[in-house]
Amino acid sequence: MDTHPRSPRDLFEGRRHFEIPAFQRPYVWDEESQWAPLWDDVVRVTESYLLDGGKPPIPNHFLGAVVYESKPPSAGDVTRHEVIDGQQRMTTLQLLLDAAHEIVAGRGHQTEADQLEELILNKALTFKGRIERFKLWPSQADRSAFAHAMDPEEPRVEEHRVIEAHDFFRREIEQWLIGTPDEEGIVPPGTEKLRAKELCSTLEHRLVVVAIDLSGHEDSQLIFETLNDRGTPLLKADLIKNWVFRKGEQIGADVDKWSRTHWADFDTVWWRAEISQGRQIRSRVDIFLQYWLTMRLQEEVKAELVFRIFADYAGSRLTTPVGAEALLTELRKDADTYRGLSELDVGTPEGRFRSRVIETMELAATTPVFLWLLSENHSVPRDQLRIALDAIESWVIRRTLLRKTSKDVNRFMVATLKSLGSVDAREAGSAIRDFLSEQTAETRYWPSDQEMLTTLPDVKLYGNIRQWRLQVVLRAVEQQLRNQSTKYEAVELPWGLEIEHVMPQGWRTHWDPPPRLTPEEAAVRDRVVNTIGNLTLVTKSLNGSLSNRPWTDSDATGLIDGGESGKGKRTLLDAFSLLVLNKEIIQSHIDLWTEADIKERSAVLTKAITQVWPGPSMEIQEAAFEAARA
């Protein structure tokens, strides 16, 4: 068995042909989880060679392991390797190299293009028109798409993950190479010629995989199974613990005390339990350490780099017992705060934020900012904490309802942390509110009241936004409506209320008497019934009874479906619902509930939403947009 760290140049140079067995699973990597992080790492390494900031460049980026078995060579043939593990990584690497070759060649950087071409094609005439002309041949389900991605003369394949990956890398490489500013207006360093040169060097030499060749080993299958053992691997926290305690021994610290006071809790079941984070399953302690480093360093921290980054960050503070004690005390305080997040009272600003933003809206990316604001190490005053959390929550809710992208939220939260870098904690909330108000990029700006009032009433929400998120919004609106008068009872809303369409989605059953709606009118109604003005909350049992029944009792004559024979939807809502959301409909619409009524209610609810979640500082936002236009 041969095991070596190898660069793409080492892997693919010469007459080599890696084949992924036809039975292996198809290509499944995607933009959010793999392509974008990989490209970010390529840029990070490349730009470290272009920047002259006094820091040494980043020598390489580790991609993981690849396991293959080499076949006996034949004269005049390629050297063949069967890929046993790492097929997703190998496929992505080839797509990245080919996309870079295409852009670099198209921009006239021929030397760099020629170097990259050596890593994607076996150019000998012997292999022309054969699959051996490619350095890699993927699994059966991906072969047609891969052939077209690598050779546009091959038949086009539509809507395939391989094509999407190739297009993504082409787009990102071209924008970076020509010097397009990023979301924060930062232009890539260097000239285009230098960028092409260093990008090529990164792709050739600075991406590293551990290549494990199992050929010639009689226990190769056993070795492979061991490499993919389903046992309990070391956590990042384990690596960090061992490193910290070793450092402690070197400086003469009381590491036995550290074990009891600072680290014992991390070894408990709660911290080591694996929970889902996006599409990944990771231990709580590793997730916390990633968030903690992000908060501390005010930069995005990749999960796989947590140990290395922790060592870089903590190294300078672990040189004396006093410095080490201070660092571990800070870490312990923030860990206790993080552990307490699940026990926060939803009646408090922080409990409400966790429930609505982190849990319901599933924006765990806000956690580093949340942790910074709650940290005992920063002592943010209560009034400023509320200002900050209310501003972020409003930013999230408004963008969610208007269906704005959240793809940039990780970076934006890091930028938000950076905005706190020179701010006194006593002004942290105001600083965050102002920072959010200043944003002008499509992926980051905070929708104003005017945009909400103009746009939201016509947005199709149901079917595009998950129901439990809409429930949170409608519950908040119900409370807002109750707060407008002291005459309402202080009724606590029960959990488990469900979304109900006032005019049913199945309106064709009872809501379309002659003359029938035209196809055009029906299409309008199908859209309108899913807007905010037609949605309300009811109990699960009432929801089952309401179903598609007509609005009035007269139209429900003889109706027995769902029980409550002969009763219309209005009568049932009046009898069983105590919500202001429903009382206002019942009192004002005795005989009809129409598209015009829905639009009118959409405007009313949208206004209530803007009151629940106040928007940006208009003075700051208008000045920012004016500056952006200039």
KOLBA-76591 format. One record per residue (C-alpha): x, y, z; residue in one letter. Coordinates in steps of 0.5 Angstrom, whole numbers, padded with zeros to 4 digits, always signed. Example, Ala and Ser with C-alpha at 12.3 -4.5 7.8 and 13.67 -1.06 7.14 Angstrom:
% KOLBA-76591
+0025-0009+0016A +0027-0002+0014S 
% end
This chain:
% KOLBA-76591
+0000+0000+0000M +0003+0007-0002D +0000+0013+0002T +0003+0020+0000H +0000+0027+0000P -0001+0029-0007R -0002+0035-0011S -0007+0035-0018P +0000+0035-0022R +0002+0029-0018D -0004+0026-0019L -0006+0027-0026F +0001+0029-0030E +0003+0024-0035G -0002+0018-0038R -0006+0017-0033R -0014+0015-0033H -0018+0014-0026F -0024+0010-0027E -0030+0010-0022I -0034+0004-0023P -0040+0004-0026A -0044+0002-0020F -0042+0008-0015Q -0047+0013-0013R -0048+0019-0018P -0045+0026-0017Y -0048+0029-0011V -0044+0035-0009W -0047+0042-0009D -0046+0049-0009E -0048+0051-0002E -0044+0045+0002S -0038+0044-0003Q -0037+0048-0009W -0037+0055-0006A -0033+0053+0000P -0028+0049-0005L -0028+0056-0009W -0027+0060-0003D -0021+0056-0001D -0018+0056-0007V -0019+0064-0007V -0016+0064+0000R -0010+0060-0002V -0009+0064-0009T -0010+0071-0006E -0005+0070+0000S +0001+0069-0006Y -0002+0076-0009L -0002+0080-0002L +0004+0083+0000D +0001+0084+0008G +0007+0082+0011G +0004+0075+0013K +0007+0068+0010P +0003+0066+0004P -0002+0060+0005I +0002+0054+0003P -0003+0049+0001N -0011+0047+0002H -0012+0040+0004F -0018+0037+0000L -0018+0030+0004G -0017+0023+0002A -0017+0019-0005V -0017+0011-0005V -0015+0008-0011Y -0012+0001-0014E -0007+0001-0020S -0008-0004-0025K -0002-0007-0028P +0001-0002-0034P +0001-0004-0041S +0006-0002-0047A +0003+0004-0050G -0003+0005-0046D -0005+0010-0040V -0004+0008-0033T -0010+0006-0030R -0013+0007-0023H -0020+0004-0020E -0022+0010-0016V -0025+0006-0009I -0027+0012-0005D -0026+0020-0006G -0030+0020-0013Q -0034+0026-0011Q -0028+0030-0009R -0024+0027-0016M -0030+0029-0020T -0030+0036-0017T -0023+0037-0018L -0023+0035-0025Q -0029+0040-0027L -0025+0045-0023L -0019+0044-0027L -0023+0044-0034D -0027+0050-0032A -0021+0054-0030A -0017+0052-0037H -0023+0054-0041E -0023+0061-0038I -0016+0062-0037V -0015+0060-0045A -0021+0064-0047G -0018+0070-0043R -0011+0069-0047G -0007+0066-0042H -0004+0061-0046Q +0002+0058-0042T -0003+0057-0036E -0008+0054-0040A -0003+0049-0043D -0001+0047-0036Q -0008+0046-0034L -0010+0042-0040E -0004+0037-0038E -0008+0035-0032L -0015+0034-0035I -0013+0031-0042L -0009+0025-0045N -0007+0028-0051K -0004+0023-0055A -0007+0021-0062L -0008+0014-0059T -0014+0016-0055F -0017+0021-0059K -0025+0020-0059G -0024+0015-0053R -0026+0015-0046I -0018+0015-0044E -0017+0022-0047R -0020+0024-0040F -0016+0023-0034K -0022+0021-0030L -0028+0017-0032W -0034+0018-0028P -0040+0013-0025S -0045+0011-0030Q -0050+0016-0029A -0045+0022-0030D -0042+0020-0036R -0046+0023-0041S -0046+0030-0037A -0039+0029-0035F -0037+0028-0043A -0040+0034-0045H -0038+0039-0039A -0030+0037-0041M -0032+0037-0048D -0037+0042-0051P -0037+0038-0058E -0040+0032-0054E -0048+0032-0054P -0051+0037-0049R -0054+0034-0043V -0059+0039-0039E -0060+0040-0032E -0055+0035-0029H -0051+0036-0023R -0044+0035-0026V -0046+0041-0031I -0048+0045-0026E -0042+0045-0022A -0038+0046-0028H -0042+0052-0030D -0041+0055-0023F -0034+0054-0023F -0033+0057-0030R -0037+0063-0027R -0034+0064-0021E -0027+0064-0024I -0028+0069-0029E -0031+0074-0025Q -0025+0073-0020W -0020+0073-0026L -0023+0079-0029I -0023+0083-0022G -0030+0083-0021T -0031+0086-0014P -0035+0082-0009D -0041+0083-0004E -0037+0088+0000E -0034+0092-0006G -0027+0088-0005I -0023+0087-0012V -0018+0081-0012P -0011+0083-0011P -0006+0084-0017G -0007+0084-0024T -0010+0079-0029E -0004+0076-0031K -0001+0075-0024L -0008+0072-0022R -0008+0067-0028A -0001+0065-0026K -0002+0064-0018E -0009+0061-0020L -0006+0056-0024C +0000+0055-0019S -0006+0054-0014T -0010+0049-0018L -0003+0045-0020E +0001+0045-0014H -0003+0048-0007R -0009+0043-0007L -0007+0037-0003V -0010+0030-0003V -0008+0024+0001V -0007+0019-0004A -0008+0012-0002I -0006+0006-0007D -0008+0000-0005L -0005-0004-0011S -0001-0010-0009G -0003-0011-0002H -0007-0017-0001E -0011-0014+0005D -0013-0008+0001S -0021-0009+0002Q -0020-0010+0010L -0015-0003+0009I -0021+0000+0006F -0026-0002+0011E -0022+0000+0016T -0021+0007+0013L -0029+0008+0013N -0030+0005+0019D -0036+0007+0023R -0033+0007+0030G -0032+0014+0034T -0027+0018+0031P -0024+0024+0034L -0027+0030+0035L -0024+0037+0033K -0025+0038+0041A -0021+0032+0043D -0015+0034+0038L -0016+0041+0041I -0016+0039+0048K -0010+0034+0047N -0006+0040+0044W -0008+0045+0050V -0006+0040+0055F +0000+0039+0052R +0002+0046+0052K +0000+0047+0059G +0005+0042+0061E +0010+0046+0057Q +0009+0052+0061I +0008+0049+0068G +0000+0050+0069A -0004+0046+0073D -0007+0042+0068V -0011+0037+0073D -0015+0044+0075K -0016+0045+0068W -0019+0038+0067S -0024+0040+0073R -0026+0047+0072T -0025+0048+0064H -0026+0042+0060W -0030+0036+0064A -0036+0039+0062D -0034+0038+0054F -0033+0031+0056D -0041+0030+0058T -0046+0026+0053V -0049+0033+0052W -0043+0036+0049W -0041+0030+0045R -0048+0029+0042A -0049+0029+0035E -0054+0034+0032I -0056+0036+0025S -0053+0042+0022Q -0055+0043+0015G -0054+0037+0012R -0048+0035+0016Q -0048+0031+0023I -0043+0034+0028R -0042+0034+0035S -0045+0040+0039R -0038+0041+0042V -0035+0042+0035D -0040+0046+0033I -0040+0051+0039F -0032+0051+0038L -0033+0053+0030Q -0038+0059+0032Y -0034+0061+0038W -0028+0062+0033L -0032+0065+0028T -0034+0070+0034M -0027+0071+0036R -0024+0072+0030L -0029+0075+0026Q -0028+0071+0020E -0031+0065+0017E -0028+0059+0020V -0029+0052+0016K -0031+0046+0020A -0025+0042+0018E -0020+0047+0020L -0023+0048+0027V -0017+0045+0030F -0012+0049+0026R -0015+0055+0027I -0016+0054+0034F -0008+0053+0035A -0006+0059+0031D -0011+0063+0035Y -0010+0061+0042A -0002+0059+0041G +0000+0066+0043S -0004+0066+0049R -0002+0059+0052L +0005+0062+0053T +0004+0063+0061T +0000+0060+0066P -0004+0067+0067V -0005+0068+0059G -0008+0061+0059A -0012+0061+0065E -0015+0067+0062A -0017+0064+0055L -0020+0058+0058L -0024+0062+0063T -0027+0066+0057E -0028+0060+0053L -0032+0056+0059R -0036+0063+0060K -0038+0063+0053D -0039+0055+0053A -0044+0056+0059D -0048+0061+0055T -0048+0057+0049Y -0051+0051+0053R -0056+0056+0056G -0059+0058+0050L -0064+0052+0049S -0067+0054+0056E -0068+0061+0054L -0075+0064+0056D -0079+0065+0049V -0082+0072+0053G -0075+0075+0053T -0072+0078+0047P -0066+0073+0047E -0071+0067+0048G -0075+0070+0042R -0069+0071+0038F -0067+0064+0038R -0074+0061+0037S -0076+0065+0031R -0069+0066+0028V -0065+0060+0029I -0070+0055+0030E -0076+0057+0026T -0072+0061+0020M -0067+0056+0021E -0061+0061+0021L -0056+0058+0025A -0051+0062+0021A -0053+0068+0026T -0051+0064+0032T -0044+0067+0033P -0047+0074+0033V -0052+0072+0038F -0047+0069+0042L -0042+0075+0042W -0048+0079+0044L -0050+0075+0050L -0043+0073+0052S -0041+0075+0059E -0034+0077+0056N -0037+0083+0053H -0043+0085+0058S -0048+0088+0053V -0053+0092+0056P -0060+0090+0056R -0063+0095+0052D -0057+0095+0047Q -0058+0087+0047L -0066+0088+0045R -0064+0093+0039I -0059+0089+0036A -0063+0082+0036L -0070+0086+0034D -0066+0089+0028A -0063+0082+0026I -0070+0079+0027E -0073+0084+0023S -0068+0083+0017W -0069+0076+0017V -0077+0076+0017I -0077+0081+0012R -0072+0078+0007R -0076+0071+0008T -0083+0074+0007L -0080+0078+0001L -0077+0071-0001R -0070+0074-0002K -0064+0070-0002T -0060+0068+0004S -0054+0065+0000K -0049+0070+0003D -0052+0070+0010V -0046+0067+0013N -0041+0072+0010R -0046+0077+0012F -0046+0075+0019M -0038+0075+0019V -0039+0082+0017A -0043+0084+0022T -0039+0082+0027L -0033+0086+0024K -0037+0092+0025S -0037+0091+0032L -0030+0091+0032G -0028+0098+0034S -0035+0099+0038V -0036+0100+0045D -0041+0094+0048A -0045+0100+0051R -0047+0102+0043E -0047+0095+0040A -0055+0095+0039G -0055+0101+0035S -0048+0099+0031A -0052+0093+0029I -0058+0097+0027R -0054+0102+0023D -0050+0097+0020F -0056+0093+0017L -0059+0100+0015S -0053+0101+0011E -0053+0095+0006Q -0055+0096-0001T -0053+0089-0004A -0058+0085-0007E -0056+0079-0002T -0056+0084+0004R -0060+0090+0004Y -0066+0091+0009W -0073+0092+0006P -0076+0098+0008S -0083+0099+0010D -0085+0102+0003Q -0082+0096+0000E -0086+0091+0004M -0093+0095+0004L -0092+0095-0004T -0089+0088-0005T -0091+0083+0000L -0099+0084-0001P -0098+0080-0008D -0093+0075-0006V -0095+0068-0006K -0093+0066+0001L -0096+0059+0002Y -0093+0054-0002G -0086+0058-0002N -0085+0059+0005I -0085+0053+0010R -0092+0053+0014Q -0088+0053+0021W -0085+0060+0019R -0092+0063+0017L -0095+0061+0023Q -0089+0065+0027V -0091+0071+0023V -0099+0070+0024L -0098+0069+0031R -0094+0075+0032A -0099+0079+0028V -0105+0076+0032E -0101+0079+0038Q -0100+0086+0035Q -0107+0086+0034L -0109+0085+0041R -0104+0090+0043N -0108+0095+0040Q -0113+0095+0045S -0113+0094+0052T -0120+0091+0052K -0118+0084+0049Y -0117+0079+0054E -0109+0077+0055A -0110+0070+0052V -0104+0066+0051E -0104+0063+0044L -0103+0056+0044P -0098+0052+0040W -0100+0047+0035G -0105+0052+0031L -0105+0051+0024E -0105+0055+0017I -0112+0056+0014E -0114+0059+0008H -0120+0063+0009V -0122+0062+0001M -0120+0055+0000P -0115+0052-0004Q -0120+0048-0007G -0125+0053-0008W -0127+0050-0015R -0131+0045-0010T -0136+0050-0007H -0134+0057-0009W -0135+0058-0016D -0142+0058-0018P -0145+0060-0025P -0142+0063-0029P -0136+0060-0028R -0129+0064-0027L -0125+0064-0034T -0118+0060-0034P -0115+0067-0033E -0119+0069-0027E -0118+0062-0024A -0111+0063-0025A -0111+0070-0021V -0115+0067-0016R -0110+0061-0015D -0105+0066-0014R -0109+0070-0009V -0111+0065-0005V -0104+0064-0003N -0102+0071-0001T -0102+0073+0006I -0109+0076+0006G -0112+0070+0006N -0108+0066+0011L -0110+0065+0018T -0109+0061+0024L -0114+0055+0027V -0114+0049+0031T -0112+0043+0028K -0119+0040+0030S -0123+0046+0027L -0118+0046+0021N -0121+0039+0019G -0128+0041+0019S -0127+0048+0015L -0124+0044+0009S -0127+0047+0003N -0133+0049+0005R -0137+0055+0003P -0137+0062+0007W -0144+0062+0008T -0149+0057+0011D -0154+0058+0006S -0149+0056+0001D -0147+0050+0006A -0154+0047+0006T -0154+0040+0005G -0147+0040+0006L -0144+0034+0011I -0137+0033+0009D -0133+0035+0016G -0139+0034+0020G -0142+0041+0022E -0148+0040+0017S -0151+0046+0014G -0146+0051+0017K -0141+0055+0013G -0134+0057+0014K -0136+0064+0017R -0141+0061+0022T -0135+0056+0025L -0130+0061+0025L -0135+0065+0029D -0137+0059+0034A -0130+0057+0035F -0124+0062+0034S -0122+0067+0039L -0117+0070+0035L -0117+0077+0033V -0114+0075+0026L -0121+0071+0025N -0126+0076+0029K -0124+0082+0024E -0126+0077+0018I -0132+0075+0021I -0135+0082+0023Q -0133+0085+0016S -0135+0080+0011H -0142+0077+0013I -0144+0075+0006D -0138+0074+0002L -0130+0073+0002W -0127+0075-0005T -0121+0077-0008E -0122+0084-0007A -0123+0083+0001D -0116+0078+0001I -0112+0084-0002K -0115+0089+0003E -0113+0084+0008R -0106+0083+0006S -0105+0091+0006A -0107+0091+0013V -0103+0085+0015L -0097+0087+0012T -0098+0094+0016K -0098+0090+0022A -0092+0086+0020I -0088+0092+0019T -0090+0094+0026Q -0088+0088+0029V -0081+0088+0026W -0079+0095+0025P -0075+0097+0019G -0068+0100+0018P -0066+0107+0019S -0069+0111+0013M -0064+0116+0014E -0058+0112+0014I -0061+0107+0008Q -0063+0113+0003E -0056+0116+0004A -0053+0109+0003A -0057+0108-0003F -0055+0115-0006E -0048+0114-0005A -0048+0107-0008A -0051+0110-0014R -0046+0116-0014A 
% end
